[in-house]
Structures are given as structure tokens and as C-alpha cells.
Amino acid sequence: MDDSAPLLVIVDAANVVGSVPDGWWRDRRGAAERLRDLLAADGVPGRPGPVEVILVVEGAARGVVSVPGVRVESAPGSGDDHMVDLVAAVSGERAVLVVTADRELRRRVTEWGAEVAGPRTVRPT
């Protein structure tokens, strides 16, 4: 594992946005954009050093654009499958943190060596 590579943080946008009942369902794309902007401004609290952030969007949030500090990827199908593919692609090469509360996704990415954390890691309620 390359300890000099920045921590890769993959954020499950739908799960993190859905963790706070603030009306996100009326504007899924806008909610994903607000999360992206929060990540760009605040990074990942409690994670010192440089991090690379990928925000994975799906469904109505597809098409949200990247901004400096946050790469946005629109999942071509299942967001969960896309996140697992991202983790698998770098497995053993660098440290990965996946932010989600989805129990099955957590199981799948830890099989590839990723660390997991809940939505409050990046979006305190």
C-alpha cells in the first residue's frame, strides 16, 4: 500500500443526503449539489492530511458536476455497484474510506479492504 497517496474518500451521495429529513426528496439533484459543496468547503472532518473525495451520484442526481476538491461520478447503473468497483480498482494500493450507512454496501467494500464510516462523518445532523 502506498502510504504517500492521499486517503480516497468515496461518498454515497444518496445515502448521506437521505440521512437527514430536510426535504431532499423534492430536489435530489440540488441536495447532491449541496452535499458536494459542503464536502468541497469542509473536506472530511477528523481526517488530517490530503484526501481525494469522490461523490457518487445516481438516479435524479446524475449529471451533478465536479468542483475543485470533489470529483463527482454519475453511476451508470447501481450506485452501490459503482462504489464497489471504485474500491476494487485501488484495493491494496491505497487507503479507502467509504461513507455510507448502507449495511450491504459496507459489507461489500470491507471485503476489498475499505474502511467505512456513517453519514455523520461528513454531514453532521
N, C-alpha and C positions, 0 to 999 in steps of 0.2 A: 504494500500500500504506500502510495506517495503522500507522506505527511506534509509536504510543502504545498500540495494542491489545496485550494480553499474548500471548505465544507460545502457540499452540494445540498441545498435545501429544496425539496420538492413539496409544493403546497397543493393539496387537494382543494381547489377553489370552491367547488360545490359543497363539500362537507364543511369547510371552515365558514363560508358565508351562511350556510344553513344552521350553524350552531347558535346563532343569535336571532331571535324572532323580531326583526326590526322592519318587516315588510319587504324583505329582499325578493320575495316571490313575484312582486309586481314589476320588478325590473331586474332580472337576473344579470343581464349584461352590465348595467350600472353598478350593481352590487359587486361584481367581479372587478370592475374598474376601481371602485373604492378600496377593495382589498389590495389590489395591485399598487395603488398609490400609497396606502398605509405601509406596505412592505418596502416600497422604494424610499419612503421617508424614515421609517424606524428600523428597517432591517429585521433581524431576528434577535429580540431581547435575550440576554444571557448567553449569547454565543459570541465570544470575543474573536477578533481577527476577521480576516476577509471571508465572506461567504458568497456563493453563487446561488441565486434564487431563481427557481423555475416555478411558475404558477401554471398549473394545468387546468384548463377550462374545457367545458363540454356543453352540448345542447345549445340553449339560447344564448349562452355566453361566448360561444365560438366567435372568433374574429376580434376579440379584445387584443389590442396591440401592446407590444413590449415598450418599456420605458427604461431609461438608464437605471441599472440596479436590479431590474426584474425582467427576465425573459418569460414571455407568455407563450405557451404552446397550446393550440387547439387540438384536442384529442380527435383523431379521425373517426373513432368509434367510442368504445368504452373508455372513460377517463381512468378508471382503475387499471385496465389493461395497459394503457399508455404509461402510467406511472410505474408499473412493474417493469415494463420494457426499458424505461429510463434507468431504473435502478440496476437491472440486469446488465445493461450496457457498460456500466462502470464498476460492477461488482469486483471487489478485491483491489481496485485501482485507487480508490479514494473514499473518504468517509461521506456517508449519505444520511441525511435526516429527512424523513417523510412526515409531514404534518397532516394528520387526519384522525378522526375518531372512528372511522370505519373498521370494524373488527376484522373482517375478512381481508381487507387491503393490508391492514397491519400485519396479519399473519403471512401474507404473500411476500411482502417486501422484506420482512425479517429473515425469511428463508434465503434471501440474496445478501444478507449481511447489513441491511439498513437499520438504523436506529429509528424509533418512532416517537412522536410527541403529539399531544392533543391540540385542538384548535386554539386554546388559550395561550399557547406558546407564541402565537403571532397576532392574536386578536383577543385581548382581554375583554371580558364582558362587564 
